[in-house]
Amino acid sequence: MFKLQIIVGSTREGRNAEAVCRWLLPVAQSHDAFDVEVLDLRDWPLPFFQETIASVGDFSNPTYSTPIVKQWNEKIRQADAYLIITPEYNRSIPAVLKNAIDSVFFSFNFRRKPVAFVGYSLGPTAAARAVEHLIQVMTEAEAVPVRTSTLIPLVTTAFDAQGRSTNPILDVQLEVMLDDLEWLTRALQLARAEPQLPPAALRIRAKR
């Protein structure tokens, strides 16, 4: 089985991410290909990004300025694939989520691994703009985004009292996205077994 980490990208009180996670978690867990772990950023009080190439050192055996960032990096390293849950704040993603990604960028543990996205919003946009921004962020981290995202508009009415979606198309989106995520996970695992080029950022730096 492949290790799938679900990253809950909101930490605020009263967040709707919990309802979203309750809905999608059993679906992901029932998927034969995945061993699922939830990483709730509430449990990871990371400091604001302050790492440099010097503080990280060797990206294959990185050091970090604080123990919790080192632990977070090790946790991220363990995954074969990622699914990120994000709300939309002012046309983008929460600062805490961006910080969690930036904090471990220099160790390149997202590199050449697939990532899928579940976005939600209070209004009709369904976090589409936040997900588009997040795709750019994760591409820069050298992850491989899944084309199909699951976008949830009007999130406060998206689930019933039992946690089931009130819109069947959401269930379809989620199933298709997870199938695509599995396919990419298999393909990229084979690719990572081949001889690897160093990260592009390091190769560019070395040629300056």
Z-matrix of the N, CA and C atoms (Angstrom, degrees):
N
C 1 1.467
C 2 1.524 1 110.32
N 3 1.314 2 115.22 1 155.51
C 4 1.457 3 121.27 2 178.56
C 5 1.525 4 109.91 3 -96.96
N 6 1.327 5 115.04 4 141.22
C 7 1.463 6 120.54 5 178.06
C 8 1.524 7 109.33 6 -80.48
N 9 1.328 8 116.72 7 113.87
C 10 1.461 9 122.78 8 178.05
C 11 1.520 10 108.90 9 -108.48
N 12 1.314 11 115.94 10 121.41
C 13 1.462 12 121.10 11 175.52
C 14 1.521 13 109.36 12 -101.81
N 15 1.329 14 115.47 13 125.01
C 16 1.457 15 122.09 14 173.92
C 17 1.520 16 107.57 15 -97.67
N 18 1.314 17 116.84 16 115.07
C 19 1.461 18 122.29 17 -177.54
C 20 1.524 19 108.62 18 -98.69
N 21 1.332 20 116.04 19 117.99
C 22 1.464 21 121.81 20 178.43
C 23 1.522 22 107.70 21 -87.92
N 24 1.334 23 116.60 22 110.87
C 25 1.457 24 121.54 23 -166.22
C 26 1.511 25 116.44 24 -94.31
N 27 1.323 26 118.28 25 14.33
C 28 1.465 27 121.75 26 175.69
C 29 1.518 28 108.73 27 -126.50
N 30 1.324 29 116.44 28 141.85
C 31 1.469 30 120.68 29 -179.88
C 32 1.523 31 112.79 30 -123.70
N 33 1.300 32 118.56 31 -0.01
C 34 1.465 33 119.96 32 -172.93
C 35 1.527 34 111.30 33 -71.65
N 36 1.339 35 116.21 34 157.36
C 37 1.459 36 121.19 35 174.71
C 38 1.528 37 109.24 36 -65.71
N 39 1.323 38 116.00 37 140.80
C 40 1.453 39 120.50 38 179.17
C 41 1.510 40 114.43 39 74.91
N 42 1.305 41 117.01 40 16.62
C 43 1.470 42 120.87 41 -177.14
C 44 1.526 43 111.64 42 -62.35
N 45 1.312 44 115.53 43 146.46
C 46 1.461 45 121.83 44 175.69
C 47 1.521 46 112.16 45 -85.45
N 48 1.317 47 116.73 46 -5.95
C 49 1.469 48 120.54 47 179.62
C 50 1.521 49 111.94 48 -59.80
N 51 1.334 50 117.09 49 -29.82
C 52 1.464 51 118.98 50 -178.38
C 53 1.522 52 111.25 51 -66.41
N 54 1.334 53 117.30 52 -41.52
C 55 1.466 54 120.39 53 177.47
C 56 1.523 55 110.70 54 -65.11
N 57 1.320 56 116.25 55 -39.79
C 58 1.466 57 120.57 56 178.56
C 59 1.527 58 110.19 57 -63.12
N 60 1.322 59 116.26 58 -45.39
C 61 1.466 60 120.49 59 -178.55
C 62 1.526 61 111.20 60 -65.96
N 63 1.333 62 117.28 61 -40.52
C 64 1.472 63 120.16 62 178.08
C 65 1.521 64 111.17 63 -60.15
N 66 1.328 65 116.30 64 -35.68
C 67 1.464 66 119.99 65 179.80
C 68 1.521 67 111.96 66 -72.06
N 69 1.315 68 117.66 67 -47.02
C 70 1.470 69 119.28 68 -171.52
C 71 1.524 70 113.70 69 -84.75
N 72 1.342 71 117.00 70 -24.22
C 73 1.465 72 119.38 71 -173.82
C 74 1.526 73 113.04 72 -59.10
N 75 1.345 74 120.25 73 -49.86
C 76 1.468 75 118.01 74 179.79
C 77 1.521 76 113.53 75 -63.55
N 78 1.321 77 116.94 76 -29.45
C 79 1.470 78 119.83 77 177.40
C 80 1.524 79 109.78 78 -67.33
N 81 1.324 80 115.81 79 -45.81
C 82 1.468 81 119.54 80 178.32
C 83 1.529 82 110.97 81 -64.18
N 84 1.335 83 116.61 82 -40.36
C 85 1.468 84 120.52 83 -179.18
C 86 1.520 85 112.13 84 -66.89
N 87 1.318 86 117.05 85 -28.57
C 88 1.467 87 120.21 86 179.87
C 89 1.523 88 112.46 87 -80.88
N 90 1.313 89 116.33 88 -8.37
C 91 1.467 90 120.95 89 179.16
C 92 1.529 91 108.50 90 -75.20
N 93 1.316 92 116.64 91 122.37
C 94 1.465 93 121.22 92 -172.01
C 95 1.519 94 113.76 93 -60.58
N 96 1.323 95 117.45 94 -24.62
C 97 1.467 96 119.85 95 -172.67
C 98 1.519 97 113.37 96 -82.62
N 99 1.352 98 117.73 97 -16.55
C 100 1.457 99 119.33 98 -166.36
C 101 1.522 100 113.93 99 -117.22
N 102 1.321 101 114.10 100 136.07
C 103 1.462 102 123.13 101 164.66
C 104 1.528 103 105.70 102 -100.49
N 105 1.325 104 117.20 103 113.01
C 106 1.460 105 121.84 104 -165.97
C 107 1.526 106 111.53 105 -99.32
N 108 1.331 107 114.80 106 135.78
C 109 1.458 108 122.60 107 173.35
C 110 1.522 109 108.27 108 -130.41
N 111 1.336 110 116.63 109 133.79
C 112 1.461 111 121.21 110 177.59
C 113 1.523 112 109.23 111 -96.42
N 114 1.325 113 115.96 112 127.11
C 115 1.460 114 122.31 113 174.43
C 116 1.524 115 107.69 114 -111.02
N 117 1.312 116 115.98 115 102.21
C 118 1.462 117 122.23 116 -179.84
C 119 1.522 118 108.11 117 -90.72
N 120 1.319 119 117.69 118 120.26
C 121 1.464 120 120.18 119 -177.10
C 122 1.522 121 112.58 120 -63.75
N 123 1.322 122 118.45 121 -15.34
C 124 1.465 123 119.94 122 171.11
C 125 1.527 124 111.20 123 -61.60
N 126 1.303 125 116.32 124 -28.97
C 127 1.469 126 121.08 125 -178.88
C 128 1.520 127 112.25 126 -86.93
N 129 1.328 128 115.97 127 -1.37
C 130 1.465 129 120.87 128 -177.24
C 131 1.532 130 109.40 129 -127.95
N 132 1.335 131 117.92 130 79.54
C 133 1.473 132 121.21 131 -178.55
C 134 1.530 133 111.54 132 -75.85
N 135 1.311 134 114.67 133 73.65
C 136 1.464 135 120.41 134 -175.86
C 137 1.525 136 110.77 135 -73.27
N 138 1.325 137 117.78 136 141.95
C 139 1.472 138 119.42 137 173.79
C 140 1.522 139 109.81 138 -68.98
N 141 1.328 140 115.68 139 161.73
C 142 1.458 141 118.33 140 174.95
C 143 1.525 142 109.93 141 -59.67
N 144 1.312 143 114.19 142 144.47
C 145 1.462 144 121.94 143 -174.96
C 146 1.526 145 111.64 144 -51.79
N 147 1.337 146 114.72 145 125.58
C 148 1.459 147 119.97 146 179.38
C 149 1.527 148 112.29 147 -143.62
N 150 1.320 149 116.60 148 9.49
C 151 1.456 150 119.73 149 -175.57
C 152 1.533 151 111.54 150 -76.65
N 153 1.314 152 115.29 151 153.19
C 154 1.459 153 122.85 152 173.11
C 155 1.525 154 107.64 153 -131.16
N 156 1.307 155 116.06 154 169.88
C 157 1.466 156 118.81 155 175.19
C 158 1.521 157 110.06 156 -58.21
N 159 1.326 158 116.99 157 -35.89
C 160 1.466 159 120.68 158 179.91
C 161 1.523 160 111.59 159 -67.72
N 162 1.337 161 118.09 160 -40.49
C 163 1.466 162 119.82 161 -178.28
C 164 1.518 163 111.97 162 -72.79
N 165 1.334 164 116.78 163 -26.24
C 166 1.463 165 120.57 164 178.81
C 167 1.522 166 111.15 165 -81.59
N 168 1.325 167 117.14 166 -38.50
C 169 1.459 168 120.73 167 -179.28
C 170 1.514 169 111.62 168 75.24
N 171 1.309 170 116.27 169 -138.11
C 172 1.461 171 122.82 170 -179.48
C 173 1.525 172 108.80 171 -68.23
N 174 1.341 173 118.00 172 117.60
C 175 1.462 174 119.21 173 -175.20
C 176 1.524 175 112.34 174 -65.10
N 177 1.338 176 118.12 175 -21.81
C 178 1.463 177 120.35 176 178.38
C 179 1.527 178 112.35 177 -79.84
N 180 1.323 179 117.15 178 -15.85
C 181 1.470 180 122.31 179 176.11
C 182 1.529 181 107.86 180 -146.55
N 183 1.345 182 116.66 181 67.56
C 184 1.463 183 119.80 182 -166.75
C 185 1.523 184 113.97 183 -74.59
N 186 1.310 185 113.99 184 151.55
C 187 1.458 186 121.76 185 167.05
C 188 1.523 187 106.89 186 -110.25
N 189 1.312 188 116.61 187 158.68
C 190 1.458 189 120.72 188 -179.31
C 191 1.516 190 109.43 189 -138.46
N 192 1.339 191 115.20 190 162.77
C 193 1.462 192 120.11 191 -174.31
C 194 1.520 193 112.78 192 -74.30
N 195 1.338 194 118.43 193 -20.52
C 196 1.462 195 121.42 194 178.41
C 197 1.528 196 109.84 195 -135.34
N 198 1.332 197 117.79 196 147.26
C 199 1.470 198 120.30 197 -178.03
C 200 1.524 199 113.53 198 -59.38
N 201 1.336 200 117.77 199 -38.08
C 202 1.464 201 118.37 200 -175.67
C 203 1.524 202 111.66 201 -67.92
N 204 1.324 203 117.56 202 -32.39
C 205 1.466 204 119.29 203 176.08
C 206 1.526 205 109.88 204 -68.49
N 207 1.312 206 117.19 205 -38.63
C 208 1.466 207 120.54 206 176.62
C 209 1.530 208 110.43 207 -62.91
N 210 1.337 209 116.69 208 -40.90
C 211 1.467 210 120.64 209 178.28
C 212 1.529 211 111.07 210 -66.51
N 213 1.326 212 116.26 211 -40.29
C 214 1.462 213 120.64 212 177.88
C 215 1.529 214 110.64 213 -63.01
N 216 1.305 215 116.44 214 -42.79
C 217 1.458 216 120.82 215 178.04
C 218 1.525 217 111.22 216 -60.68
N 219 1.316 218 116.99 217 -43.45
C 220 1.459 219 120.87 218 179.46
C 221 1.524 220 110.51 219 -64.73
N 222 1.324 221 116.39 220 -39.59
C 223 1.465 222 119.83 221 178.49
C 224 1.528 223 110.64 222 -62.70
N 225 1.322 224 117.31 223 -46.27
C 226 1.462 225 121.59 224 179.52
C 227 1.526 226 110.66 225 -61.85
N 228 1.315 227 117.41 226 -37.23
C 229 1.468 228 121.97 227 -179.11
C 230 1.520 229 111.75 228 -59.77
N 231 1.328 230 117.96 229 -29.89
C 232 1.458 231 122.02 230 -172.75
C 233 1.525 232 114.02 231 -72.72
N 234 1.317 233 117.74 232 -15.91
C 235 1.469 234 120.77 233 -172.67
C 236 1.521 235 112.34 234 -84.50
N 237 1.335 236 114.30 235 151.66
C 238 1.464 237 121.71 236 169.09
C 239 1.525 238 111.39 237 -96.73
N 240 1.333 239 116.75 238 -22.57
C 241 1.462 240 121.83 239 -177.20
C 242 1.525 241 108.64 240 -156.23
N 243 1.340 242 114.48 241 161.42
C 244 1.469 243 120.30 242 -177.17
C 245 1.527 244 109.82 243 -133.97
N 246 1.316 245 114.26 244 148.67
C 247 1.457 246 122.27 245 169.56
C 248 1.523 247 106.25 246 -131.37
N 249 1.313 248 117.22 247 120.47
C 250 1.460 249 121.30 248 -176.00
C 251 1.524 250 109.75 249 -108.89
N 252 1.332 251 115.74 250 126.96
C 253 1.461 252 122.80 251 174.80
C 254 1.522 253 108.14 252 -97.14
N 255 1.331 254 116.58 253 124.46
C 256 1.463 255 119.02 254 -179.09
C 257 1.522 256 111.80 255 -138.86
N 258 1.328 257 117.29 256 139.24
C 259 1.460 258 120.34 257 165.10
C 260 1.522 259 109.42 258 -83.24
N 261 1.306 260 115.81 259 178.40
C 262 1.465 261 120.63 260 173.06
C 263 1.522 262 109.01 261 -112.91
N 264 1.326 263 115.79 262 119.51
C 265 1.457 264 122.09 263 175.60
C 266 1.530 265 107.83 264 -114.75
N 267 1.324 266 117.13 265 112.62
C 268 1.467 267 120.83 266 176.24
C 269 1.528 268 112.17 267 51.35
N 270 1.329 269 115.41 268 49.24
C 271 1.467 270 124.07 269 176.70
C 272 1.526 271 113.95 270 69.82
N 273 1.317 272 117.79 271 17.80
C 274 1.460 273 119.46 272 -179.64
C 275 1.528 274 109.65 273 -149.48
N 276 1.323 275 115.08 274 -166.86
C 277 1.457 276 121.94 275 -177.02
C 278 1.528 277 110.05 276 -97.43
N 279 1.332 278 118.60 277 162.59
C 280 1.459 279 120.55 278 177.66
C 281 1.528 280 111.74 279 -62.89
N 282 1.319 281 115.50 280 146.42
C 283 1.465 282 120.31 281 178.79
C 284 1.518 283 111.35 282 -59.51
N 285 1.326 284 117.12 283 -35.52
C 286 1.463 285 119.83 284 -177.41
C 287 1.528 286 110.96 285 -65.32
N 288 1.319 287 117.23 286 -33.18
C 289 1.464 288 120.69 287 177.89
C 290 1.521 289 111.00 288 -72.78
N 291 1.318 290 116.38 289 -45.72
C 292 1.473 291 119.72 290 177.32
C 293 1.520 292 110.35 291 -58.93
N 294 1.328 293 116.78 292 -40.76
C 295 1.461 294 121.15 293 -179.93
C 296 1.527 295 111.36 294 -64.25
N 297 1.328 296 116.80 295 -39.33
C 298 1.467 297 120.55 296 -179.74
C 299 1.525 298 111.34 297 -64.46
N 300 1.323 299 116.51 298 -35.96
C 301 1.464 300 120.90 299 178.01
C 302 1.524 301 110.44 300 -73.60
N 303 1.328 302 116.13 301 -48.01
C 304 1.465 303 120.28 302 -178.62
C 305 1.522 304 112.17 303 -60.57
N 306 1.333 305 116.57 304 -35.77
C 307 1.468 306 120.62 305 -172.89
C 308 1.518 307 113.04 306 -60.31
N 309 1.338 308 116.55 307 -28.72
C 310 1.467 309 119.43 308 -177.04
C 311 1.531 310 111.93 309 -116.84
N 312 1.321 311 116.32 310 17.14
C 313 1.468 312 119.54 311 -177.65
C 314 1.521 313 111.81 312 -58.61
N 315 1.331 314 117.50 313 -43.50
C 316 1.459 315 120.78 314 -170.77
C 317 1.531 316 113.72 315 -71.54
N 318 1.325 317 118.03 316 -8.07
C 319 1.468 318 118.87 317 174.29
C 320 1.526 319 111.93 318 -96.39
N 321 1.332 320 117.08 319 -8.79
C 322 1.471 321 122.94 320 171.03
C 323 1.529 322 113.21 321 60.39
N 324 1.329 323 117.83 322 33.71
C 325 1.457 324 119.08 323 -179.15
C 326 1.528 325 113.92 324 -79.05
N 327 1.328 326 118.11 325 -12.68
C 328 1.466 327 120.38 326 170.88
C 329 1.530 328 111.36 327 -81.75
N 330 1.299 329 116.55 328 -9.34
C 331 1.459 330 122.00 329 -168.28
C 332 1.532 331 112.46 330 -63.35
N 333 1.333 332 114.84 331 129.33
C 334 1.464 333 123.23 332 176.47
C 335 1.525 334 112.69 333 57.32
N 336 1.328 335 114.75 334 33.33
C 337 1.458 336 121.58 335 170.81
C 338 1.527 337 107.94 336 -120.89
N 339 1.337 338 117.11 337 148.04
C 340 1.460 339 119.53 338 -176.76
C 341 1.525 340 112.04 339 -80.97
N 342 1.320 341 115.04 340 151.23
C 343 1.458 342 120.65 341 178.39
C 344 1.523 343 109.01 342 -140.28
N 345 1.329 344 115.39 343 133.71
C 346 1.464 345 122.35 344 176.84
C 347 1.522 346 108.72 345 -114.80
N 348 1.332 347 115.76 346 162.55
C 349 1.459 348 120.40 347 -172.04
C 350 1.525 349 111.14 348 -132.96
N 351 1.329 350 114.68 349 136.49
C 352 1.459 351 122.16 350 169.98
C 353 1.520 352 106.99 351 -121.61
N 354 1.328 353 116.03 352 116.16
C 355 1.459 354 120.98 353 -179.34
C 356 1.515 355 110.95 354 -112.68
N 357 1.319 356 116.06 355 148.77
C 358 1.466 357 119.92 356 177.96
C 359 1.519 358 109.52 357 -143.93
N 360 1.331 359 115.36 358 152.57
C 361 1.460 360 120.09 359 177.68
C 362 1.520 361 109.76 360 -148.59
N 363 1.325 362 115.13 361 160.08
C 364 1.459 363 120.48 362 176.22
C 365 1.522 364 111.33 363 -70.36
N 366 1.316 365 117.05 364 -29.78
C 367 1.455 366 122.29 365 -177.12
C 368 1.514 367 112.97 366 -100.84
N 369 1.332 368 116.83 367 -164.07
C 370 1.467 369 121.36 368 -173.02
C 371 1.521 370 115.16 369 -82.30
N 372 1.334 371 118.70 370 -8.49
C 373 1.470 372 119.07 371 -175.16
C 374 1.520 373 113.36 372 -75.41
N 375 1.339 374 117.71 373 -16.66
C 376 1.469 375 122.40 374 175.17
C 377 1.528 376 113.14 375 59.89
N 378 1.338 377 115.48 376 28.83
C 379 1.476 378 121.15 377 177.68
C 380 1.521 379 113.00 378 63.17
N 381 1.317 380 117.36 379 22.40
C 382 1.466 381 120.02 380 -178.72
C 383 1.521 382 111.73 381 -59.36
N 384 1.333 383 116.92 382 -38.35
C 385 1.468 384 119.50 383 -178.61
C 386 1.525 385 111.00 384 -71.39
N 387 1.326 386 116.30 385 -37.95
C 388 1.464 387 119.44 386 177.00
C 389 1.519 388 110.93 387 -64.46
N 390 1.324 389 116.85 388 -42.08
C 391 1.464 390 120.26 389 179.81
C 392 1.523 391 110.50 390 -65.48
N 393 1.322 392 118.07 391 -40.53
C 394 1.465 393 119.97 392 177.13
C 395 1.527 394 110.93 393 -60.90
N 396 1.324 395 116.46 394 -40.92
C 397 1.467 396 119.52 395 176.45
C 398 1.524 397 110.49 396 -64.45
N 399 1.325 398 116.38 397 -42.65
C 400 1.460 399 120.22 398 -178.67
C 401 1.528 400 111.44 399 -65.06
N 402 1.315 401 117.31 400 -35.07
C 403 1.467 402 120.49 401 174.96
C 404 1.524 403 110.19 402 -59.43
N 405 1.320 404 117.04 403 -42.80
C 406 1.466 405 120.35 404 177.78
C 407 1.528 406 111.23 405 -62.93
N 408 1.325 407 116.11 406 -43.23
C 409 1.469 408 120.57 407 -179.41
C 410 1.525 409 110.49 408 -62.11
N 411 1.328 410 116.68 409 -46.94
C 412 1.460 411 119.82 410 -176.83
C 413 1.526 412 111.91 411 -72.71
N 414 1.315 413 117.84 412 -29.10
C 415 1.464 414 120.16 413 173.55
C 416 1.519 415 110.17 414 -63.99
N 417 1.328 416 116.57 415 -41.56
C 418 1.465 417 120.18 416 177.00
C 419 1.526 418 111.12 417 -63.58
N 420 1.330 419 117.24 418 -30.90
C 421 1.464 420 121.59 419 175.32
C 422 1.526 421 111.89 420 -77.62
N 423 1.326 422 116.85 421 2.47
C 424 1.466 423 125.41 422 178.58
C 425 1.517 424 113.05 423 68.77
N 426 1.344 425 116.93 424 20.81
C 427 1.457 426 120.49 425 167.63
C 428 1.527 427 108.72 426 -77.09
N 429 1.329 428 116.39 427 169.38
C 430 1.465 429 121.61 428 -178.55
C 431 1.529 430 108.21 429 -117.51
N 432 1.326 431 118.42 430 104.52
C 433 1.462 432 121.02 431 -177.18
C 434 1.530 433 112.56 432 -69.15
N 435 1.320 434 115.35 433 140.94
C 436 1.457 435 121.45 434 170.29
C 437 1.526 436 108.16 435 -75.15
N 438 1.300 437 117.11 436 136.88
C 439 1.466 438 120.80 437 -176.32
C 440 1.525 439 111.18 438 -64.07
N 441 1.328 440 117.68 439 -41.51
C 442 1.461 441 121.93 440 -174.95
C 443 1.521 442 110.24 441 -89.09
N 444 1.323 443 116.58 442 120.13
C 445 1.460 444 121.64 443 174.87
C 446 1.527 445 109.32 444 -106.43
N 447 1.327 446 115.87 445 162.77
C 448 1.459 447 121.75 446 173.92
C 449 1.519 448 107.70 447 -106.88
N 450 1.324 449 116.52 448 115.64
C 451 1.464 450 122.23 449 -173.11
C 452 1.526 451 109.64 450 -116.80
N 453 1.329 452 115.75 451 123.80
C 454 1.463 453 122.09 452 -172.05
C 455 1.528 454 109.84 453 -114.45
N 456 1.335 455 118.44 454 106.32
C 457 1.459 456 120.13 455 174.60
C 458 1.529 457 110.59 456 -84.40
N 459 1.322 458 116.31 457 162.31
C 460 1.465 459 121.55 458 172.90
C 461 1.528 460 110.61 459 47.30
N 462 1.307 461 115.77 460 55.33
C 463 1.463 462 121.19 461 -167.52
C 464 1.522 463 113.37 462 -61.61
N 465 1.317 464 118.89 463 -28.21
C 466 1.467 465 120.13 464 -178.05
C 467 1.524 466 112.47 465 -69.19
N 468 1.325 467 117.31 466 -15.41
C 469 1.466 468 120.48 467 175.70
C 470 1.526 469 111.82 468 -115.44
N 471 1.317 470 117.36 469 11.81
C 472 1.470 471 120.89 470 -173.88
C 473 1.523 472 113.63 471 -81.00
N 474 1.346 473 117.34 472 -15.75
C 475 1.468 474 120.60 473 -175.27
C 476 1.524 475 109.77 474 -133.60
N 477 1.335 476 115.36 475 146.54
C 478 1.464 477 119.40 476 177.86
C 479 1.525 478 110.62 477 -88.01
N 480 1.325 479 116.52 478 -174.64
C 481 1.466 480 120.93 479 -175.11
C 482 1.522 481 112.24 480 -64.51
N 483 1.319 482 117.31 481 -23.10
C 484 1.467 483 121.59 482 178.33
C 485 1.530 484 112.23 483 -90.79
N 486 1.311 485 117.36 484 1.44
C 487 1.457 486 121.05 485 178.48
C 488 1.509 487 114.67 486 86.95
N 489 1.337 488 117.04 487 6.74
C 490 1.464 489 120.43 488 179.20
C 491 1.521 490 110.12 489 -85.28
N 492 1.318 491 116.49 490 151.16
C 493 1.457 492 119.47 491 179.95
C 494 1.525 493 109.94 492 -71.00
N 495 1.320 494 115.36 493 145.96
C 496 1.461 495 121.04 494 177.52
C 497 1.523 496 111.81 495 -93.90
N 498 1.317 497 116.62 496 -0.80
C 499 1.467 498 122.19 497 179.67
C 500 1.522 499 108.39 498 -127.15
N 501 1.330 500 118.66 499 108.27
C 502 1.474 501 120.97 500 -175.23
C 503 1.523 502 114.13 501 -57.01
N 504 1.328 503 117.64 502 -26.90
C 505 1.467 504 118.82 503 -178.43
C 506 1.525 505 110.99 504 -64.46
N 507 1.330 506 117.74 505 -27.28
C 508 1.467 507 119.96 506 177.33
C 509 1.524 508 110.91 507 -64.31
N 510 1.328 509 116.41 508 -40.14
C 511 1.464 510 119.95 509 178.07
C 512 1.526 511 110.69 510 -64.32
N 513 1.328 512 116.11 511 -39.03
C 514 1.465 513 120.39 512 177.95
C 515 1.524 514 110.45 513 -64.92
N 516 1.330 515 116.28 514 -46.67
C 517 1.468 516 120.03 515 178.72
C 518 1.525 517 110.93 516 -56.90
N 519 1.313 518 116.54 517 -44.72
C 520 1.459 519 120.51 518 -177.47
C 521 1.522 520 111.42 519 -64.09
N 522 1.328 521 117.34 520 -45.06
C 523 1.465 522 120.82 521 -179.63
C 524 1.528 523 111.25 522 -62.65
N 525 1.325 524 116.56 523 -44.98
C 526 1.467 525 120.34 524 179.87
C 527 1.522 526 110.06 525 -63.97
N 528 1.317 527 116.67 526 -43.12
C 529 1.464 528 120.54 527 -179.94
C 530 1.530 529 111.21 528 -61.35
N 531 1.333 530 117.18 529 -43.53
C 532 1.463 531 120.32 530 -179.92
C 533 1.527 532 111.41 531 -66.55
N 534 1.331 533 117.23 532 -37.39
C 535 1.468 534 119.63 533 175.90
C 536 1.528 535 110.80 534 -63.23
N 537 1.330 536 116.39 535 -43.47
C 538 1.466 537 119.79 536 177.41
C 539 1.524 538 111.03 537 -64.19
N 540 1.323 539 116.16 538 -38.60
C 541 1.460 540 120.26 539 178.70
C 542 1.525 541 110.70 540 -63.49
N 543 1.324 542 117.01 541 -40.96
C 544 1.467 543 119.71 542 177.79
C 545 1.530 544 111.00 543 -62.15
N 546 1.332 545 116.75 544 -45.26
C 547 1.467 546 120.02 545 -178.79
C 548 1.523 547 110.53 546 -60.26
N 549 1.325 548 116.66 547 -46.48
C 550 1.463 549 119.94 548 179.68
C 551 1.525 550 111.63 549 -65.27
N 552 1.318 551 116.52 550 -36.15
C 553 1.463 552 119.72 551 179.45
C 554 1.522 553 110.44 552 -61.95
N 555 1.327 554 116.39 553 -44.53
C 556 1.469 555 120.30 554 178.60
C 557 1.529 556 110.94 555 -63.81
N 558 1.317 557 116.30 556 -46.04
C 559 1.464 558 120.35 557 -177.38
C 560 1.524 559 111.41 558 -63.94
N 561 1.320 560 116.38 559 -43.20
C 562 1.465 561 119.66 560 -176.86
C 563 1.524 562 112.01 561 -74.62
N 564 1.325 563 117.47 562 -28.57
C 565 1.465 564 118.31 563 174.68
C 566 1.527 565 110.22 564 -63.36
N 567 1.322 566 116.93 565 -41.47
C 568 1.465 567 120.42 566 176.25
C 569 1.524 568 110.80 567 -63.86
N 570 1.331 569 116.59 568 -41.53
C 571 1.462 570 120.18 569 -179.33
C 572 1.525 571 111.33 570 -64.77
N 573 1.331 572 117.33 571 -38.90
C 574 1.471 573 120.36 572 -179.10
C 575 1.519 574 112.15 573 -69.54
N 576 1.337 575 116.43 574 -18.38
C 577 1.464 576 119.76 575 177.31
C 578 1.525 577 112.02 576 -76.06
N 579 1.331 578 116.50 577 -15.31
C 580 1.459 579 121.28 578 177.57
C 581 1.530 580 110.06 579 -81.36
N 582 1.354 581 117.80 580 161.89
C 583 1.469 582 119.65 581 175.78
C 584 1.527 583 110.80 582 -54.26
N 585 1.328 584 115.97 583 136.05
C 586 1.457 585 121.37 584 -172.11
C 587 1.526 586 112.35 585 -108.70
N 588 1.314 587 115.96 586 141.71
C 589 1.454 588 121.21 587 165.96
C 590 1.526 589 108.85 588 -76.33
N 591 1.324 590 118.46 589 147.97
C 592 1.462 591 119.63 590 171.48
C 593 1.526 592 109.97 591 -61.35
N 594 1.329 593 118.06 592 159.86
C 595 1.465 594 120.27 593 177.60
C 596 1.526 595 112.06 594 -53.40
N 597 1.320 596 115.83 595 142.52
C 598 1.463 597 120.97 596 -176.45
C 599 1.525 598 112.00 597 -57.72
N 600 1.334 599 116.78 598 -39.50
C 601 1.468 600 119.83 599 -178.80
C 602 1.522 601 111.23 600 -60.02
N 603 1.328 602 116.88 601 -37.46
C 604 1.463 603 120.26 602 -179.92
C 605 1.525 604 111.17 603 -75.05
N 606 1.335 605 117.02 604 -35.76
C 607 1.466 606 119.27 605 178.79
C 608 1.522 607 111.33 606 -67.47
N 609 1.330 608 116.13 607 -39.57
C 610 1.467 609 119.44 608 177.19
C 611 1.522 610 110.23 609 -64.37
N 612 1.327 611 115.88 610 -43.76
C 613 1.469 612 120.24 611 179.68
C 614 1.530 613 110.90 612 -61.02
N 615 1.334 614 116.62 613 -39.57
C 616 1.463 615 120.69 614 -177.35
C 617 1.526 616 112.44 615 -68.89
N 618 1.340 617 116.72 616 -25.85
C 619 1.462 618 120.50 617 -177.24
C 620 1.523 619 113.31 618 -90.22
N 621 1.316 620 117.66 619 -2.58
C 622 1.476 621 119.68 620 -179.29
C 623 1.519 622 111.11 621 -67.18
